Amino acid sequence: MKKVIVIGCPGAGKSTFARRLQEKTDLPLYYLDRIFHNADRTTVTREEFDTELMSILYRDQWIIDGNYQRTLSMRFEYCTDVFLLDYPLEECLEGAASRVGVKREDMPWIEEEFDPEFRQYIIDFPKDQLPGIYEKIEQYKDKRNIAIFNSREEANRWIADNL
């Protein structure tokens, strides 16, 4: 394991899983939300985001946490390992709601409310985003180490058994 992407629905626990991987492997960890969002809740330009992402992808080792579907192909090209957290919708909604008011390493601000637009994005994720992720997994299944977890218990067991 040298270049790892952790993807899945918001609220699934990608950042928590990525941190656990980082603790066990000592690979450097990068959060796409930290690259895209500024502390004042503005975002960087597409060019700035892509430049920073490419600078990470060219490195020898990393874990990248986040979806950002537009750059998924780029990350699949460079990664060695893919972890997809494909958890039930209710679990993702609960996970996202539980972060409100909590300081997080992966975001430059504290969310003050469960934003209705973000909640809807999570609800739509299985039909709008997941099919594209599975297409990419199918495309790379013979070229990358791919693990798909359908519960936190599966993900926790994999870390306990493999690292």
Residue, then its C-alpha position, 0 to 999 in steps of 0.5 A: m500500500k503506497k497510494v491510497i484513495v478513500i471514497g464514499c458517501p459523505g457521513a460514511g466515515k471516510s476521514t476516520f477510516a483514512r486517519r486509522l489507515q494513516e496511523k497504521t501505515d504512516l503514509p501522509l494523509y491529505y483531505l480533499d475538503r481541506i484543499f478545496h475549502n478555505a477557512d472563510r468558507t470560500t473555495v479555491t479555483r478549479e485550477e488551484f485545486d487541480t494543481e495542488l492535487m497533482s502535486i500530491l499525486y506525483r508523490d511516492q506515498w499518500i492517502i487521499d480522503g474524499n470524493y470530488q467525482r470530477t477528479l476521480s479518474m485522475r486519482f484512480e490513475y495514480c493510486t495503488d489501493v482503493f477503499l470504498l465505504d458504501y454504507p446504508l444511507e441512514e448511517c451516512l445521514e447520521g454520521a453527517a448530522s453527528r459532526v455538526g458543532v464538532k471541530r474536525e481535522d478534515m474541514p477548515w471550519i466547524e459546521e453549525e447546522f446540517d445544511p439542507e442542501f448537503r443533506q439532499y446531496i447525501i440522499d441523492f448520492p446513491k443514485d447520482q454518484l455511486p454508479g460512477i464510482y462503481e464504473k471506475i472500480e469495474q474499469y480498474k478492478d484488475k489493476r488496483n487493490i480494491a476493498i468495498f465495505n458495506s458497514r463500519e464493522e467490515a472496515n474496522r475488521w479489515i484494519a484489525d486483520n490486515l494492518 
